[in-house]
Amino acid sequence: MSNVLIIKHGSLGDLIQANGAIKDIKDYYGNRKVILLTSKPYSIFMSECPYIDGVIIDKRLPRWNLFFLYNLKKLLNKYNFTKVFDLQNSSRSRFYKRFILNKADWSSSISTLEAGQTKKDFDEYPVLDRMELQLKKSNIPTKYIKDIDLSWADVNISSLIKQHTNRDYILIFPFCSAKHQNKKWPYYKHLISSIRREYKNNYSVLIAPGPNELKEAENLNANIVLSNGEPLNIKMLISLIKNAKFIVANDTGPAHIASHLNKKGLVLFGSHTSAKKVSIENKNFKAVSVKDLSNLKVDEVLEKIKDNLD
């Protein structure tokens, strides 16, 4: 039997957003196996997703590494993929289309373009609109693409939460990828102090750093949530966000999780992109957008928290 491949290397926020599309694809293809090609940091998490039948880790080595390409092609050919959904739409995935999976029917942003439309024009659409158009081009009903269900990733962390607080909590994500420092608001330490003064004993302030964020987290005046001294895995992170009273974050993966859990919160945007383009804002999860994040004052963010928290 022929099988279906979905390519989505990351990041975390992008994979969260792709969950609805993945479910729509799986529902459409029924008993055909749907396999995800992704990167190692997300492989364990996505291997537990009920909408896919398996995960292949792409080491994403340089494309001049012929040994790597040969082995990847050999591995992928074992699955007899006749349909590929390129949800990454990157130069790497386009390279794979040309040299590794060139016999499969390929769905991508380029194959979705209307006559006279450029990829640059297409990429201006909100990300979930782009995925919806891409699937519809392959005649796939898009029931879940904008109704993302993360209940499969929910785990019971009540005992872990009790180790860090016995009150409702505001969850702060002051971090961002080292490659995207322009997404980072620089005043979280001052915001945390302001929240503590404003709400005193009403709320705890928690942060949940990733593996490369522990040192930075130690410099912030907040409770650091770890599990046995280690950063939370993705499922635990999702559950921590689900149980929060309010979230404040940069434009990162945890912000997308909060949005799709319909949590109350704020995401802070500079000029790197817009909330509309990344499909993150809803009635509960609001965007604060400015041209320069360094000019966004702590008092302004605190007022937004006060307006939306209660």
N, C-alpha and C positions, 0 to 999 in steps of 0.2 A: 504493500500500500504506500502511496506517496504521502509525504508529510509537509507541514507548513513551518517556515522559519520566520521568527520575528527578531529583528536586530534593534537592540536598545542597550547601548553600552553604559549609559548613565546620563546625568548624575542622579543622586538620590531623588531630588525633586522631580526630575524628568521621568524617572521610573514610576514614581507615585502617580504622576499625571497620566502615564500610559496605561495604568491598570484598567481603566474603563475600556480603552481600545482593545487591550489584550482579551478581556472578557467577551467583547463583541466578536472578535475573531474566533475565539474558541467556540462560542455558541454557534457560529455560522458553519464551522467545519466539522462539528459533531464528533464523530469517532476517529477522525484523522488526528494524528499526534501534532501538537503545537509545541515547538521547541523555541526557547529564548537564547539568543547569543548576546552575552553581556560581559561586563568586566568583573574581575574577582571580588572587589569589595561588596558587590550586591548579589553574588551568586547564591550564598546560603539563604538569604532573605527571599529571593525570588524562587528558589527551589521549593519553597513551602507555599507558593501561590497556587491556589486550586484551579486557576485558569490556564495553566501550562502543564505540559507533560514531562518536561525536562529542561535542564539548563546546560549550555555549553559555555565554558569560560574562554573568552578571547584575550590572549595575553597582550595583544595590540603592540607587538614588536614592530620595529621599523619595516617598511614595505620593501626595502632592498634585501631583507633577510629571506633569501629564497628557501632555506630549510624550514623556517617558520611557515611561509606561505604554502609550501608543499604539504606539510603535515596538517595545516588547517583545511586545505582543500580535500585531502584524503579523509579527514574526519567528517567533514560536512557531506561528502559524497556518500557516506555510509547510510545517511538518513533518507536519501532519495527525495530531497526537497524539490517540489514542483512549483511552489508558491513562496515568495519572500515578501514580507512586509518590512520595509526599511523605515523604521520609526526614528532612527538616528539622523538620517539624511545628512551625512557628513562626507568629507572627501574620502575617508577610509572606507565607508560602506559603499560609496560609488565605485571605488577601486575593486572591492570584492565583487560587485556586480559584473564588472568588465572581465576580471581575470579568474574568479573562483566559482561563482554561481551564475555563469553567463547563459546557462540553458534554462533556468527557471523563469517563470512569469514573475515579474518584479514590480512591486508597488512602492512608489516613493513620491516625494514632493514633486520631482521633475515629471513623473508619469501622470501627475494629477493636474498639471498646468493646462489652462484653457488656451485656445488659439490666441496668439499674440501676447500672452502673459509671460512674464519672466519670473525666475525663481526669486529674485529680489522683491518683486511685487508680492509674490505668494507668501514670503517670509514675514511680511508686514501684518498678516492676519494673526489674531490671537492663536496661541499654540493649540488649544483644544479645537478650534475651528479648522485649523490645518489638518489635524488628525482625522476629524470628522469628514472633511472633503476627500481625504486620501482613501478612507475606507469605503465611502459611498462610490468612489470611482471603480471599486472592485465589487460593487453591488452588495456590500455588507450592511445590514441594518445597524444603526448606531444608537442602540437603546441605552447603553451604559457609559458612553464616552464622556458625557458631562455629568454623570451620576455615579461617581467613583465610590466604591464600597470597600473600605479597609477593615471590615469586621473580621476577616480571616487573619489579620495580623494583630489582633487584640489579645494581650496576655494579662494575667492577673499579677499586678506588681504592688498590691496594697501593702504587703509587708515591707517592701522596699521603700515605698513612700513614707510609711510610718517611721522608718529609720532616720528620715531627714526632716520630717515635719508632722505635727499633729493638727495643722490648720489647713484651710484652703490656701492655695499658692498661686503666685504669679510666676510664670516661667519665661525666662529671658534667654534669647539666643544671640549673643553679641559677636559671634564668630562668623567667619566666611573663609572660602578657599584662598590660599596664598596667591593663586593666580588672578583673583578678582577682588583685590583690596579696595577697589573703587565702590564696591557694594557695602562697605563697612562704615557704619556710623561710629564716630570716635568717642562718644560721651556716655557709654553705658555704665561705667563706674559711678558717674555722677547721678545718672538716672536711678540706679539701684538705691543709692543713698536717699534720693528724693522720695522714692516709693516707700522706703522704710519710715521716713519721717511722716509722710502723708497718712499712711495706713496703720502704722505702729503695730498693734497686736492683732490686726484683722487678717493680714495675709503674710505668709512667708514668701521670700523671694528665692527661687531655685534656678540653677543653671545646670545644663547637662552637656559637658564638653565632649568632643570627639577625641580620638587618639592623639591628634597633633595639637590639641587645644588645652591640654591640662595645665601647662605652665601659665598660659594667659589667664585661665580661670582662677588660679590661685591669687591673682592680683585684684580680683573683683570682690566686692563686699556682699557675697551671696553664698547660700548653701550649695555645695557642689554635689550633684547626684551621681554616684558611682555604684556599681554592683560588684561586690567583693574586690573593691579597689580598682576596678577596670571600667572604662566607658561602657555605656549601655549598648546592647545590640539594637538593631533597627526596630524589632518588634517591641522591645521594652521602651524605646524612645517614643514610638507611636502611642503606647499606652500612657506614658507620662504626659504627653501632650493632651491626650483625650481627657485625662483627669484634672487638667489645669483649669483654674478659674479664668485666666487671661494669659495671653502670649504676646510678647514683643520680640520682633526678630528682624534681622536683615533679610534680603532676598536670597534665601537659601533653602535647602531641602526641608528643614523643620517647619519653615513658614508655609510651604506647599502642603505639608501634612496637616498643619493646623487649619488651613483653608478648606481642605477636602473633608476634614472632620467637622466643619462648620463651627469652629470654636470662635469665641470672642477674642479679638486681638488686633494688633497693629503690625504691619510690615512696612519698613522704611526704605524708600526708593530715592536714589540719586538720578543722574542723567543716563546711567548705563542702559536702561530700558524702561518700559512702562508696565504698570500693573495690568493694564488691559492686554498688552501683548503676551504676557506670561500667564494669563487667565487665573489670577490669584485672588482677586477681590470678590467678596460677596456681602450679603447683608450683615453678617457678624464680623467678618474678618476684613478690616479696612486698611487701605494703603495711605501712607503719608508720603507725598511725592514733592521733591524739591530739586532744583538744578544742581546744588552742591550740598552734599550731606554734612559737610563741616560747618555749614551755616544754619543747620537745623538745631534750634536751642532745646535744652533739656526741659525748660518750662513748657514749651510748646508740646512736646511729646507727653509730658505729665498731664497736661490739660486734656489731651486726646484720650489718655487712659481713663481719667476721671469721667469724661463724657460717655465712654463706652463700656466701662466696667460694671456699673450698677444699673 
